[in-house]
């Protein structure tokens, strides 16, 4: 009898999902694997089944967490929203949501546009042409600065925090002791920062940022109160999620543009097409190197026409669902004019739909638009096979994206 494959599968070292997903998509039924923790699980790949797992309370993320068999060294508390169910998940999400609504993001747009231009000014130094690493100089620093401003984290602390996040977002290469020590330092940092926010508020000078609002959340309704521990954990978790995902997604989006110079030219000439192109980039690229969040089945049910008993572990693969031929025509083709792209699950689905989806969309659209306005020539400065992929990290992407650029003549800016 063949032993179940080990999961997560090796990353493809590209924007596409792991090669093993192709075979799983052909069968469509839940596929047995063995998790790195040693537990048996079922992989779910069909779009219909993935949305069922993500949207149905019979599939519990907290239930899996309570099995106390983590896949990696990082504590589940470091991703407090992603590992919880209602009512804790609902309470925490409700506290954070006002900072990430579509209306709030619209109000932030002028600041996002100014930050993008400022970073490109720093990247080019006013030169008419040159070479630069877009990951180190733009695609990651842009969302990093944004989330620091939203949270109220001093940007001068960014370099130190990025080094800590690199350890916490690594799936290998660091011992459990190293990860635990890093987590403790992050906890200490955010504990001190939240205390500073409270002192400033007590002195009559509260900051206008999310951490301050969470720290001062009224306690007249104990059912909606956030504990000090929750505020600290949510702060560090939002910092990680707020730039690691968007920054590395942005780098892959730029790489796709460099692979499709005709599209790059089209979007420069017709920036109103950037939003649709970004959605296809989100569908097409594979961001999650670890596949997906395990869920515990709490009631007997059915997935893909197969019975699934209570107590089983299922892992929904959104990257596989984003290439389901039952939903997306010619799913392995990159098509910026795709009419069915709105069904993609790059931001998740249901109760675990990414809180920062609107902010991430705005950052990607504004970032792509700023690049196209700034440069009339943009190309890889090294052969693509020399790019180093983040194979040992939770989040996929390239570690560096060296490009050659030449500055465009000044033009009137048109919003993306």
Secondary structure as GFF3:
##gff-version 3
##sequence-region A 1 416
A	DSSP	beta_strand	5	7	.	.	.	ID=ss1
A	DSSP	alpha_helix	21	27	.	.	.	ID=ss2
A	DSSP	beta_strand	31	35	.	.	.	ID=ss3
A	DSSP	beta_strand	40	44	.	.	.	ID=ss4
A	DSSP	alpha_helix	47	55	.	.	.	ID=ss5
A	DSSP	beta_strand	59	60	.	.	.	ID=ss6
A	DSSP	alpha_helix	61	65	.	.	.	ID=ss7
A	DSSP	three_ten_helix	76	79	.	.	.	ID=ss8
A	DSSP	alpha_helix	88	97	.	.	.	ID=ss9
A	DSSP	three_ten_helix	98	100	.	.	.	ID=ss10
A	DSSP	alpha_helix	102	124	.	.	.	ID=ss11
A	DSSP	beta_strand	129	133	.	.	.	ID=ss12
A	DSSP	alpha_helix	134	134	.	.	.	ID=ss13
A	DSSP	pi_helix	135	139	.	.	.	ID=ss14
A	DSSP	alpha_helix	140	151	.	.	.	ID=ss15
A	DSSP	three_ten_helix	155	157	.	.	.	ID=ss16
A	DSSP	alpha_helix	158	168	.	.	.	ID=ss17
A	DSSP	alpha_helix	176	202	.	.	.	ID=ss18
A	DSSP	alpha_helix	210	215	.	.	.	ID=ss19
A	DSSP	three_ten_helix	222	224	.	.	.	ID=ss20
A	DSSP	alpha_helix	228	259	.	.	.	ID=ss21
A	DSSP	alpha_helix	261	269	.	.	.	ID=ss22
A	DSSP	three_ten_helix	271	273	.	.	.	ID=ss23
A	DSSP	alpha_helix	274	284	.	.	.	ID=ss24
A	DSSP	beta_strand	294	297	.	.	.	ID=ss25
A	DSSP	beta_strand	301	303	.	.	.	ID=ss26
A	DSSP	beta_strand	306	308	.	.	.	ID=ss27
A	DSSP	beta_strand	313	316	.	.	.	ID=ss28
A	DSSP	alpha_helix	318	321	.	.	.	ID=ss29
A	DSSP	three_ten_helix	341	343	.	.	.	ID=ss30
A	DSSP	three_ten_helix	350	352	.	.	.	ID=ss31
A	DSSP	alpha_helix	357	374	.	.	.	ID=ss32
A	DSSP	beta_strand	375	380	.	.	.	ID=ss33
A	DSSP	three_ten_helix	384	386	.	.	.	ID=ss34
A	DSSP	beta_strand	402	407	.	.	.	ID=ss35
###
